């Protein structure tokens, strides 16, 4: 097939092909289209959406890499503004279309030189498909282009029909724009916004059938509030919670680090600058009301794998892969941190004192973290570690008495690796779930810990699946598994399925969420509302709707009530749970590597108190309006206020830059202490306000103080 690209400046093409499907954005939405960073495939950033807004039928996308947290916004490599536009599912036969057209412009003060590329996905698995993609993807290589800042059109002539490439059901199309090169970056002249007027699929053959309507977009619906209040963001460090290779136990732990009785955060982070990956850990302390503040940030230095390029002689260091878990292993009432450094095949147990200093209690070589559980029934958990190779795996339990650590082998298997430990059958004995090694087989084995694996129950799958949960979810006395529905190389896990025994050892999948759901995190299973039924929480969504927290009350199998969903900015990867404000309810802490911080969703099951008095010896020494965070923000911002004494009249109000009142956040008496108010970015009528600068002003018994905050598109 010949793919021809034409770039035309001007308002329209008088002789251009007639529109078959047109997305004109006149309804104020992106009509299912999304924008992300160009040339990023796989992982968290493949699904990270750029901030954008639709006004007067024009879709404006923020492409400033320092705002979008671009993968390439580091000093060690060229910084570029870029955007890839991804269509919603199209679903028509691609043979109906022979041209793609798009009208766009850069919002800039001078033309820039860049490039453009076009790709699509359809049902064929032949031709120019990329190996191992579950669906074929075809790419027009990047072509040079001059972006003039005036309205321009790109027309892609798909050429003569070729049944091996451009035919069959068309899933989506992707339009990629690199808006400038390294010279603009060095001069500080990056394009910050990119605007789209319309996008069209056209075709001569289609004209015989009449104009086609754009396929309907079924959006995920997001709640403003439910059991959980809207999320509040706390900045930490870039890359916090970034998924680690082999990170089964997790990338973050809520535990009392400083011994003051409330839950703090120990988390892993991973960043990339150019071709160099850096990994480490951090500690953030809780103020008692759930607000987390970064106190210690450390890099795992000189422990990455060094690779040398034979041709150039240059060396790069890959990231250190880490796993973390917290548990009281010594019986002293304080949790220890267990950290596995995968690259070095070593697991360490750390004790952390009130000054956040680390003491390594034991170093276990050639073993990786697996789980913790009470192995000997003494009421104290033990540490389980293992070693896995292509030849097989083993499982050990480590215990400590009077400072002396001892190990005992409790399991060994060929072609399987120990995954998780618990009493899954309800008989009082610990079980181990063994999963296949490197796709060698598609059988899972559930065996009693310490017993011969040959006596375990076998579950046979049609293909490899990622384990998300284990338990008797439907109450029939049989073990069930929660897994992904399918896996795609670009975006990862899609959908949720309940795997249950059908005939013999075979399992059959019941679809809970179809492939439309992109799942970005593991599934957290915990009773969040104290009703005795385990609930499910995960990060999910799609490109059209965005991504956020999904809460399934009672799980998706037998829901006790409708679930709730909260949209998040950034790109979250993990959910932790715990009582962050001491009110007895379970709150959610969500790690976000793109924004570099955590989102806190407080539970509102108990009596809600907007303001809480602090003890006299912990009260602020003066009234003070704090700096908002995050700043800039989207969708919500925290407005801190310290009061040295009780105040009979406190008014906290948000205004626009013209002095017009936007939202009354608080009006009434308020007790002494440190308070955190959340403005959700909406006006008095509940309508989301436009991007821009806003002033928040507080009046405390006649005294006035004001500061500014900025809302992102």
LINMO-V26912 format. One line per field, one symbol per residue. ss: DSSP state (2 for helix, 1 for strand, 0 for the rest). phi: phi as a letter, one per 30 degrees, with the letter a starting at -180 (. if undefined). psi: psi as a letter, one per 30 degrees, with the letter a starting at -180 (. if undefined). A space follows every 10 residues. Layout:
ss->???
phi->???
psi->???
This chain:
ss->0001111110 0000000011 1110000000 0001110000 0022220000 0111100111 1100222200 0000000000 0111110000 0012220011 1111111000 0111111111 1100000000 0000011111 1111111000 0111111000 0000000011 1111111100 0222220000 0011111111 1102222000 0000000000 0000000100 0111100001 0000000000 0111100000 0001111111 1110011111 1111110000 0111111110 0000011100 0000111000 0111111000 0000011111 1222011111 1100000111 1111100111 1110000000 0111111110 0111111111 1001111111 1110011111 1100000000 1111110000 0011111100 0022201111 0000001111 1000000001 1111111100 0111111111 1000011111 1111111110 0001110000 0000111111 1100011111 1100000000 0001111000 0111111100 0000001111 1100001111 1010000000 0000022200 0001100010 0010001111 1110001111 1111110000 1111111111 0011111110 0100000100 0111111111 0011111111 100
phi->.ccccbcbdk dacdcddddc bbcciddicd hjdbbbddic biieddcdcd dabcbhiccc cdcdddcdhe dccbddbdcb daacccdddd icddddcbbb bbcaaccaca dbcaabbbba bbddcbicdd eiddbdbcbd eecdacccid dbbcbcddid dbddbcajdc dabbccbcca cddddddicd dcbbcbcabb cbadddedcj dcdeedccdd ccddaadcde dccbdbaeid ieecdidddk cabcaddcic jcdcbcbcba bbbicccbba bbbbccdjcj dcbdcbbbcd dhcddcbcdd dcidcbcddd dbbbabadcc icibdcccbc cdechbbbcc cbcdcidcbd dabcdibcdc abaddcicib dcccbabbbd dlabbbccbb bhiccbbbdb aaacibbdcb blddcicicd cbcccdchid bcccbcbddi cddddddcbc cdadbddcab lcdcicicdb bcbddbbced cidbibbccb dcbicdcbcc dcbddddccc bdcdcadcch cicdccbaca kbddcjbadc ccdiiddbdd addbbbdbdi adbaccbldd cicjcdcccc dbdddiabcc cddcddddbd bbdceedcdd dadaddddad bdbacbbccd bcbdbdbdbb bcbcbddcid dcaddaalda ddkccbcccd ibddcidddd dlcbccbccc hjccbbbcbb cde
psi->kkjkkkkkka eljegllkke kkjfgfgglg hfllkaklgj klaefefkkk klkkkhgkjk kjgjffefhk fgilfflkkk klkkkkllke flkfffkflk kkkllkjlgl llkblklkll kafkglbglk kfkflkkkkj lkkkkkjffl klkkkjjfak kjffeilakj ellkjkjjfl afeeeffhhk kfkkkkelkk klkeeefffl kkkkkkjjkk kkkelbeklk kkkjkdkkgk gkklkgieel glkjljeggg flkakklllk lkjbgkkkla llkkkkgfgf kkkkfkkkkj kgglkkkkke efflklkllk klklkkljff ggfkklkkkk jeefhkkkkk kklfggkkkj ekkjkhklke lkljeggggk llkkllkklf fallklkklk khfkklkkkg kklkglkkel kliffggfkk lkkkllkhge lhkkkjlkkf lkffflkkkk lelklkkflk lifgggfkkl kkllelkkee fbkklkkjkl kdkbfklkkk kekaffkkkf llkkjkjfgh ggkklkklka aleefalakk jjkglfeikf lkalkjkklb jlfkklkljf gggflklkkk kjfefhakkk jkkgeakkje kkkllefgkl flkkjlklkl jlljflkkjk kkkelkkejk kjkkllfggk kekjekjalk lkakljkkkg glafggkkll kaklkkkkjj hfkkkllllk kl.
